[in-house]
């Protein structure tokens, strides 16, 4: 395994992070524990979760992923060996069963206390805002459409103030954003210059099918010393190639057709082209897609997910693959022809 540190900290994390959102829905507790055992044995020390999970979001499974991680931590006693990242949901209709108050002091305290209880720990290493409170473009939206009737008020300073109180209490150690835009990242950075706690990471979708963050966000990350934590580096399994000739019965998109953002015609065309690049160079499409993401200079840790230990094994082994200049040139040729088919 390879390691780096979270920006502005001395926290060492593996360059591959274990994502967990299927645990409690597609995966049982025993399967989640098996993935954790295997990943940690391979040197992974970074685990990402959220109060929302398992996915898709339902009242019945909400919080189950954190509980599975918590029972593993209690069973193994490995809390000090791993870095735990989790998230608070933003206000949206589909999460009203979790909370409705937005990023208020009371909601932060409630969310963090419940996450700590489920995780069976007394601190969270990295606490993230799962998505912004305001109206903006994320979750598959290409462009921003302004809402003249939006009631949201600029509250970046207040949000950081609430989080600062949680840091001082010892319940969380560092903070980050998720599904955020250049505007939001810069506003948080501006408040940090005034003395507020600094957002050190941004967790957004990033893959061969979605490199939109390179347009504006990655410059900010470099200049503001923040790190990218890419999720969906395989585009919900699209970049494994398994959907090109078949429709796997247990595939996420087969089970949950609403998760179709990586399954439009252009995404299939791009995936076929990337598959040809992988074949040309004699490498796995899955590992090529993951290695590309892992080695981007702005990426701190690549969040992988799997539903079987066999999938997890192939994903983790991508850490040993370094793409040649020839492979990278062929990837860029596809990207120039079919850029960002899956926002």
C-alpha positions in Angstrom: 0.0 0.0 0.0 1.0 3.6 -0.5 0.3 6.4 1.9 0.0 10.1 2.1 -1.3 12.6 4.7 -4.5 14.5 4.9 -3.7 18.2 4.0 -2.7 20.5 6.9 -2.5 17.5 9.3 -0.1 14.7 10.3 -2.8 12.1 9.7 -1.4 9.3 7.5 -4.0 7.7 5.2 -3.7 5.0 2.6 -4.0 6.1 -1.1 -7.0 3.8 -1.4 -10.0 4.5 1.0 -12.6 1.8 1.7 -16.1 3.0 0.7 -18.9 1.3 2.6 -22.3 2.5 1.3 -23.5 -0.9 0.2 -23.2 -2.4 3.7 -26.6 -2.8 5.2 -28.4 -3.1 1.8 -26.4 -5.1 -0.8 -24.1 -6.4 1.9 -24.7 -8.0 5.3 -22.9 -7.2 8.5 -20.7 -10.3 8.1 -19.8 -9.3 4.5 -19.0 -5.8 5.6 -16.7 -7.2 8.3 -15.0 -9.5 5.8 -14.3 -6.5 3.5 -12.9 -4.6 6.5 -10.7 -7.5 7.5 -9.3 -8.0 4.0 -8.8 -4.3 3.3 -7.0 -3.6 6.6 -4.8 -6.7 6.0 -3.8 -5.1 2.7 -2.7 -1.9 4.4 -5.8 0.2 4.0 -6.4 2.4 7.0 -9.0 4.9 5.7 -12.7 4.1 5.8 -15.5 6.4 4.5 -19.1 6.2 5.5 -22.1 8.6 6.2 -25.1 8.8 8.5 -27.2 8.4 5.3 -25.9 4.9 4.4 -26.8 2.3 3.3 -27.7 3.4 -0.2 -30.3 3.8 -1.5 -31.5 6.0 1.3 -34.4 4.5 3.3 -35.7 5.0 6.8 -35.2 1.2 7.4 -31.5 1.0 6.6 -30.4 4.5 7.6 -27.3 4.4 9.8 -26.8 0.7 9.2 -23.4 1.2 7.6 -22.0 3.1 10.5 -23.4 0.4 12.9 -21.6 -2.3 10.9 -18.3 -0.4 11.1 -18.9 0.2 14.8 -19.5 -3.5 15.5 -16.3 -4.3 13.6 -14.3 -1.7 15.6 -15.7 -3.2 18.9 -14.9 -6.8 17.8 -11.3 -6.1 16.6 -10.2 -3.2 18.8 -8.6 -1.6 15.8 -10.0 2.0 16.3 -6.5 3.5 16.7 -5.3 1.8 13.5 -7.9 3.3 11.2 -9.0 6.8 10.1 -12.8 7.1 10.0 -14.6 9.7 7.8 -18.3 10.2 7.9 -20.9 12.8 6.8 -24.0 14.8 7.8 -26.8 15.0 5.3 -27.8 18.3 3.9 -31.5 19.3 3.7 -33.4 17.5 0.9 -36.8 15.9 0.7 -35.4 12.4 0.3 -33.7 12.6 3.8 -36.4 14.1 5.9 -36.5 10.8 7.8 -33.0 11.7 9.1 -33.1 15.4 9.8 -34.8 18.6 8.4 -33.0 21.5 10.1 -30.0 22.0 7.9 -26.5 22.8 9.1 -27.5 24.3 12.5 -25.7 23.9 15.8 -28.4 21.6 17.1 -28.4 19.4 14.0 -24.6 19.1 14.0 -24.6 18.0 17.7 -27.5 15.5 17.0 -25.8 14.0 13.9 -22.4 13.7 15.4 -23.6 12.2 18.7 -25.7 9.6 16.7 -22.7 8.8 14.4 -20.4 8.3 17.4 -22.9 6.0 19.0 -23.3 3.9 15.9 -19.6 3.8 15.2 -18.9 2.9 18.9 -16.1 5.5 19.1 -15.6 8.8 20.9 -14.2 10.8 18.0 -14.5 11.1 14.2 -11.3 11.8 12.2 -12.9 13.6 9.3 -16.4 15.0 9.3 -17.9 16.0 6.0 -20.9 17.9 4.8 -22.6 15.4 2.5 -23.9 18.1 0.1 -24.5 21.8 0.3 -27.6 23.4 1.9 -28.0 25.8 -1.0 -29.5 25.2 -4.4 -26.6 24.2 -6.7 -25.6 21.6 -9.2 -24.6 18.2 -7.9 -25.7 14.6 -8.1 -25.6 14.4 -11.9 -26.5 18.0 -12.7 -24.3 19.5 -15.4 -24.9 23.2 -14.9 -26.1 25.6 -12.2 -29.7 26.9 -12.6 -30.4 29.9 -10.4 -33.6 29.9 -8.2 -34.7 33.5 -7.7 -37.0 32.3 -4.9 -34.4 30.4 -2.9 -34.4 31.4 0.8 -30.9 30.2 1.6 -28.7 32.9 3.1 -24.9 32.9 3.1 -24.0 31.0 6.3 -20.5 29.7 5.6 -19.1 31.4 8.7 -21.9 30.1 10.9 -21.4 26.5 9.7 -17.7 26.6 10.4 -18.4 28.2 13.8 -20.7 25.2 14.7 -18.1 22.8 13.5 -15.4 24.6 15.5 -17.3 23.9 18.6 -17.5 20.2 17.8 -13.7 20.2 17.2 -13.0 21.9 20.5 -15.2 19.3 22.2 -13.0 16.6 20.8 -15.8 14.8 19.0 -14.4 15.5 15.5 -10.8 16.3 14.5 -10.9 17.6 10.9 -13.6 18.7 8.4 -14.3 18.5 4.7 -16.9 19.1 2.0 -18.7 16.7 -0.4 -20.6 17.3 -3.6 -19.4 20.8 -3.5 -18.7 23.4 -6.2 -15.9 25.9 -6.7 -18.0 28.7 -5.2 -18.6 26.7 -2.0 -15.0 25.6 -1.7 -13.7 29.1 -2.1 -16.2 30.6 0.4 -15.1 28.1 3.0 -11.4 28.9 2.2 -12.1 32.7 2.6 -13.6 32.1 6.1 -10.6 30.0 7.0 -8.4 32.9 6.2 -10.3 34.9 8.8 -9.5 32.3 11.5 -12.3 29.7 11.0 -11.4 26.0 10.8 -10.2 24.9 7.4 -12.0 22.4 5.2 -9.1 20.1 4.3 -10.8 17.7 1.8 -13.5 17.6 -0.9 -15.3 14.4 -1.8 -16.8 14.6 -5.2 -17.5 12.1 -8.1 -14.5 11.7 -10.3 -13.6 9.1 -12.9 -12.8 8.6 -16.5 -16.5 9.3 -17.2 -16.6 12.5 -15.1 -13.6 14.8 -14.9 -15.6 18.0 -14.5 -13.7 19.0 -11.3 -10.6 19.6 -13.5 -12.3 22.6 -15.0 -12.2 24.8 -11.9 -12.0 22.8 -8.7 -8.7 21.2 -9.0 -6.8 24.5 -9.3 -8.5 25.6 -6.1 -7.4 22.4 -4.4 -3.8 22.9 -5.4 -3.7 26.6 -4.4 -5.7 26.2 -1.2 -3.9 23.0 -0.1 -7.0 20.8 0.0 -7.3 17.2 -1.1 -9.7 15.4 -3.4 -11.4 12.3 -2.2 -12.9 10.9 -5.4 -16.0 8.7 -5.1 -17.5 6.5 -7.8 -14.1 6.0 -9.6 -15.7 3.1 -11.5 -18.9 4.9 -12.3 -21.2 2.5 -10.4 -19.4 -0.4 -12.0 -19.7 0.9 -15.6 -15.9 1.2 -15.9 -15.4 -2.5 -15.0 -16.9 -3.2 -18.4 -19.5 -5.6 -16.9 -22.4 -3.7 -18.4 -21.0 -3.6 -22.0 -22.3 -7.0 -23.1 -24.5 -8.0 -20.2 -26.9 -6.8 -17.5 -25.6 -8.4 -14.2 -28.5 -9.4 -12.0 -26.8 -8.3 -8.9 -25.3 -5.1 -10.4 -26.2 -1.8 -8.5 -27.8 -0.3 -11.6 -29.8 -3.4 -12.2 -31.1 -3.5 -8.7 -31.6 0.2 -8.4 -32.4 1.7 -11.9 -32.6 5.2 -10.4 -28.7 5.2 -10.3 -28.3 5.6 -14.0 -26.1 8.7 -14.2 -23.2 6.6 -15.7 -25.4 4.6 -18.1 -26.3 7.0 -20.9 -25.3 6.4 -24.5 -22.2 8.6 -24.3 -21.0 6.8 -21.2 -21.3 3.5 -22.9 -19.5 4.8 -26.0 -16.7 6.2 -23.8 -16.5 3.0 -21.7 -16.1 0.9 -24.9 -13.3 3.2 -26.0 -11.5 3.0 -22.7 -11.9 -0.8 -22.8 -10.1 -0.8 -26.1 -7.3 1.3 -24.6 -7.0 -1.3 -21.8 -7.0 -4.2 -24.2 -4.3 -2.5 -26.4 -2.0 -2.2 -23.4 -2.8 -5.6 -21.9 -4.2 -4.3 -18.6 -7.5 -4.6 -16.8 -10.1 -1.8 -17.6 -11.0 -1.8 -13.9 -7.5 -1.3 -12.7 -6.7 1.2 -15.4 -9.7 3.3 -14.4 -8.7 3.2 -10.7 -5.0 3.8 -11.3 -5.8 6.9 -13.4 -7.8 8.4 -10.5 -5.4 7.4 -7.7 -2.4 9.0 -9.4 -4.0 12.4 -10.2 -1.8 15.0 -8.3 -4.8 16.5 -6.5 -6.1 13.2 -5.2 -5.4 12.3 -1.6 -7.2 8.9 -1.5 -9.3 7.1 -4.0 -12.6 5.8 -2.5 -13.3 2.3 -3.8 -16.4 0.2 -3.2 -17.2 -3.4 -3.7 -19.9 -5.9 -2.9 -17.6 -9.0 -2.9 -14.1 -9.6 -1.5 -13.1 -10.8 -5.0 -14.0 -7.4 -6.5 -12.3 -5.7 -3.5 -9.1 -7.6 -4.2 -8.9 -6.5 -7.8 -9.7 -2.9 -6.8 -7.0 -2.8 -4.1 -4.4 -4.4 -6.4 -4.7 -1.4 -8.7 -2.4 0.5 -6.3 0.5 -1.4 -7.9 -0.3 -0.2 -11.4 1.4 2.9 -12.8 0.0 4.0 -16.2 2.6 4.6 -18.8 2.8 7.8 -20.9 1.4 5.9 -23.8 -1.6 4.7 -21.8 -2.2 8.2 -20.5 -2.0 9.6 -24.0 -4.6 7.1 -25.3 -6.9 8.0 -22.3 -6.6 11.7 -23.2 -7.5 11.0 -26.8 -10.8 9.3 -25.7 -11.4 12.2 -23.2 -11.0 14.8 -25.9 -13.5 12.9 -28.1 -16.0 12.1 -25.4 -15.5 14.5 -22.5 -17.4 14.0 -19.2 -20.3 11.9 -20.5 -21.6 11.4 -16.9 -21.8 14.5 -14.8 
